[in-house]
Amino acid sequence: MKKLLTNILILTLSLGFSIGMFAQKNKRAAVTCGPYVQCVSETGFTVLWTTDVESVAWVEVAPDDGTHFYNKERQKFYDDRGNGVLPIGKIHKIVVDGLEPGTTYRYRIMSKGVVAYNGSGNVEYMKPSGTDVYRGQPFRISTFRKDCDTLRFDIYNDIHGQDSLFNVILSGARENNDFVFLNGDMTSNIAKEEQIVSMYLKTAAKNLNGGVPLFASRGNHELRGRDAIKWFDYFSTPTGTPYYSFSIGKYFFVVLDACEDKPDSDIEYSGIVASRQYLQRQEKWLKKALESEACRNAEVRIAFCHVPPEAKGWYGAAQMCERLVPHLNEAGIDAMFCGHIHKWRVAEPDGSLSNAEFPVICNPNLQRMEVTATKNSLQISTYDRNGSNTHNHIVNLK
């Protein structure tokens, strides 16, 4: 009798496991954030999104030629972070390349949830899930043009996790922006990586609808919290670091990272901030980036950094003046956009605040800055949560 009961128990457990496995296989991975598009260039872009379960993922791309997405098998691009082995995870980064400049493409994201992955390498999957292109529409994205006379971009910074207000400010944005820039301190800290999504990134991705390029800098508050090191998991840059450059036609942009605003030894950082070597590497990279053909041949050169340079200011701002600004001066940067101080400020290149030979414009917190750039000027306006126009400024270019 004892043996019979044992066998029944084993059979029951096995049956329950099989039923559970069958149920899991009939589920589909759900998208929890995105997609959003980064690293857009003349020949490609990177698509990012997150899922509720660990999955393998890919992107299917089609020309915007009027054919139905199901007209033929579309080109597939896979996550290549595994260097030939597809990563299994909840964060997906797919590089799409080999495209034509100034051209619109359609794409859909696909995920296949993983039910089990045993030691021998056998993988059990859920049903595939992806963008609805049967009754719905694929996402659309345009590669950057080789030539463009006018650029339009919006800047947001110092949201500090106030996602509901961020959504209100975003909802009033103008249409047809060339890109959107998040200029740091979108959270107050990153105690858990889920905050990156819940406090601003999901809202940003929804508003950009997988088609407006998203660029970002890291603010000093994004160096704080147990999961601060995971900030970069949700962003992609051409350099693989928080400092990088990109070009759109005649416009050259450089994105810098001033790190924390106080010395590394400050008690607030609990001994886990070590920015000296990092800033030295960034300085070496910056010098080379500014000597590049893309920078030298540009007609307009713009810098982004969360912390504005200020010679007599806090440590991070003073380090900007000492290490990075001299190289920007030499390269002929036309303007820098910053945040951090939570108020509107235009620091003219008169030596009163820093050694910058270009204007430094700070966007207030919880406001949208709209910039329209031509080879002759930068027209700048800011708007508060009520949609009221709070500041206007024009930078006349050389």
N, C-alpha and C positions, 0 to 999 in steps of 0.2 A: 504493500500500500504506500509506504514512504517513497519508494522508487517511482511509483506511478504518479504521485503528487509532484515529485521533483520534475519529472518529464513534462507534466502538464504545465508547470510553472515556466519551464524553459520554452515550451511551445508558445505559451501565451505572450511571453516577453518578445520572442522572435517575431510573432505575428504583429504585435504592437509596434515593434521597430519597423517592420516592413510597411505597415499602414502609414506610419509617420513619415517614412522616407518617400512613399508614393505621394502623400499629401504635399510634402515639400517640393517634389519635382513638378507638381502641377501649379505651383505659385510662380510669380514673376517678380524680378527685382524692380523696386520703385525708385524713381528719381527724387531725391530729397533737396537738391539744390542744383540750379543750372538748367541747361548749359550756359556757360559764358565763354567769351572768346578773348584770348590774349595773344601776344607775340605776333600780331598781324604785320605782314610785310608786303612787298610787291609780289611775292611768289608763294605765300602760305600763311597759315595761322595755326593756333593751338586751341583745341576745344577742351574745356574742363567741366566736369559735373560730379555729383556724389550720389551714391545709392544707399538704400537702407540695409542691404546685405552685401557681403563680399561677392564680387563678380569679376568676370573678364569682360572687356569692353572694346568697341571699335566704332568708327565713324564711316558712314557711306556718303560719298560726294558726287554730285551731278551738276552739269552746267545749267545755267538758267536760260534754257533754250525753248521753253514752251512745251517740252515733252512731259508726260506724266512720269513721276519718280519711278514707277514700276514699268516704264517703257522698255528698259533693259537692265541687266545686272550692273550695278554702280560700283565704282572703284572703292575699295575698302582700305582704311588706314587703321593700324593697330597701335596700341600703347607699347612703345619701344623702350621703356625704362628698364625692362628686363634684358635688353640686348639680345633679343631673339627668343626669350621666354616671356609669355604674356603674364603680366602681374595680376595677382588676384587681390582685390582690395575694394574699399568703398570710395576712394578718391581716384578719378580717372583723368588722365592727361594724354590727349591724342594729338600728335603733330601731323598736320596736313601740309604737304609741300608739292613742288613741281607745277604750280599754277601760273596763270598769266596775270600781269599787272593790270590794275584798274578794271577787274572783271568780277561780276557777281556770280556766286555759286550757291547751290542749294545743298543742304546736308541734313542727315538725321543721325542721332546718337543711338547706339544699340548696347544693351547690357545682357549678360547671361549669368544669373545668380548661381553660386556654387553651393551645392547641398553637402557634399563630402569630398575630401581630398585625402586619400589614404597614403600610407608611407611609401608604397611602390609607385605612386604617381598617377593612379587611376582617379579621374575626376567625375563626379556626378553633378549634373546641372539641373537648374530650373528651366522653365520655358523661356525663350528669348523675349525681351521686351525692348521697346524703342519708340521713337517719335512716330506718331500716327500720320502716315502719308496716304492712307486709304481714303478716309473722309476728311482728314485735316491737311495741313500744309507743312512742308519741311521748313527748317530754318534757312535764312538767307544771310550771307556775309559777302562783302566785297573786299578784294585785295586792294592795297594802297596803289594810287596812281603814280606814274613817273613824274607827271607835271600836275600841279594844282596851284591856282592863284590864291584861293582863300581857304582857310581852315577854321573849323568851328569845334570847340571842345569845352566841356564843363568840368569843374573841379569841386570836389567835396572833401572835407577834412574835419577832424575833431568832433566826430559824431558821438564818440564815447559810449557806444552801445545803445543809444536811444533810437532803436530801430523804427518805432512808430513815427517819430518826427522825421527820420531820414526818408521814410516812404512818402510822407507829405511833401517834403522838399523835392524829391525826385519826380513826383507826379506832375509838378509844374514845369518840368524841363522842356526846352524847345525841341522840335523834331529835327532829324537829319544831322545830328552831330557826327563829326568824323571820329571822335573817341570820347571816352569819359575817363577822368583821372581821380583816383582816391589818394589823397595826399597825407595819409597818416593819422594815427590815433582814432581809428574807427571804433576801437574798443578802449576801455580804461586799463584792462589787463586781459591776459588769456589764461585764466585758471584752468579752463577745459577747452579743448579745441573746438567743441561744438558751438562755442560762443562766436567763433569766426563766421559760421554760417547763420546762426540765429540772430545775431546782433546787427548784421548789415549785408552779408554776402548774398543770402537768399533773396533779399529785397532788391539788391542791385541787379542780380541776374534776371529776376522776373521783369524788371523795368527795361532792361536792355534787350530782352527777348532773343538772346543768342545771336544777335546781329551787330550790335554796336561794340567796337573794340573796347576792352577794359584794361587800363594800365594802372599801376599802383606804386606808391613808395611806402616804406615802413616808418612808422612814427615811434617816438621814444616809449610810449605806453605799450606798444606792441612787442617790446622787449621784456615785458613784465608778466609774471604768472608762470605757473608750472608748465603749461603747454605753449609758452611763447615760442619755443624752438620749432613748433609745428606750423607757425604762420606760413612758412614758405611752401608747405605741402599743398596749399590752396592757390598758389600763384606760380606763374611760369614767366621767365624772362629770357632774353637771348643769351645772357651770360651765365645763368644758373645761380645768380647772386641777387641781393636786393638793390644793387647798383648796376645800371645798364644804360644803353642808349638805343634809340630807334629813329628812323627817318621817314618822312612822308614828303616825297618830291623834294622841293627846295628847302624844306624845314627839317632842322636837326634838333633832337631832344635828348637831354641827358638827365638821368634820374639818380639822385644821390641819397646816401643814408648817413645821417649825422649821429646815429645811435642814441645813447642816453644823454640827458641834459645836465647830469652831474658827473663828477669823477667816478671811475670804476670802483673806488674804495668806499664810496658812500654807504652808510649802514642800510639804506633803503634797498640795496641790491643783494644783500645777504651773500656776497662773495661769488655771485654767478655771472657777473658782467666783466668781460675782458675785451675791451674795444680797441686797445692801442694797436696791436698787430693787425687787426681787421681794418682800421683806418689807414694804416700804412699800405696795406695791399690795395685798398680802394684808391688811394692817392696815386699809386703806380699805374693802376688800370686807367684812371681818369686822364692822366697825362697822355697815354697812348690813344685813348678814345678821341681826345681832342686834336690829336695829330692825324687822325684818319682822314681819308678822302671825303667821306660823308660829311664830316664837320667842316673841313677846309673849303669844300665846294658849296656849302649851304649858303643861302641868302639870309636866312633867319635862324638864330640859334637860341634855344630856350632851355632853361634848367628847372628842375623840380627838386625840392627837398622839404621835408616836413619842418625842420628847424631852420629858421632864418639866421644868416650870419650876423653876429653882433660882437664887436671886438671887446667891449667891456661887459658883455652879458654873461650868462651862465656858461658852464664848461663846454657843453655841446656846441653852442653858438660861437664861442671863442675858438674852438677847434676848427670849425668851418672856415673862419677867417684865416687861421694860420695854415691849414693844410690844403684846403680845396679851392678857396676863392682866387688865390694867385694864378692857378692854372686856368680858371674860368676867365679871368681878366685877359690873360695872354691869348686865349682863343677867340676873344671878341664876343662873348655871350651877350645877347641883347636884353634879356630879362630873366628873373628867377621868380617862381611862384612857390610860396611857403604857407604854412599854417601856424600851429603851435601856440601862438600868443593869444588866441581866442578873440581877436579884434582886427578890424580893418587897419592896415598900415601900408603906406607906400614910402619906402626908404629910398630916396633919390641918391645917386652916386656922388654925394658931396662930402663924403668922409665923416659925416656926423655920427653914423652908427657902425659902419664897417669899412673895410678896404675894397668893397665891391665897386667896380667901375660900370655898373649896370643897375637899373632899378630893381628892388626886391619888393614884391607885392604879396602881402599876407591876406588870405581870405579869413573872415571871421568864422567862429565855430557855428555849426548848425545853419549854414547858409550855402547857397549855390552860387558859384562864380562862373559866369559865362564869358568866354574869350572868343573873339573873332580876329583871326590873324591874317594879315596880308604882308607883302614885302615892305610896305611903308609904315604900318602901324599895328599895334595890339589894342583893340577896343575891349574894355573890361567892364563888366557890370556884375553886381551881386544882388541876390534876392533872399529874403528871409522866409520863414515857414508860412507866412501869410501871402507870399507871392509879391510882396512890396519891394520895389527897387530901392536898395539902401545906399549903394555907392556906384559911382561911375568914374572911369579914368581912362586916359588914352596914353599909350607909350608910343612916341614917334621914333621910328627906327632910323638908323643911320643910312 
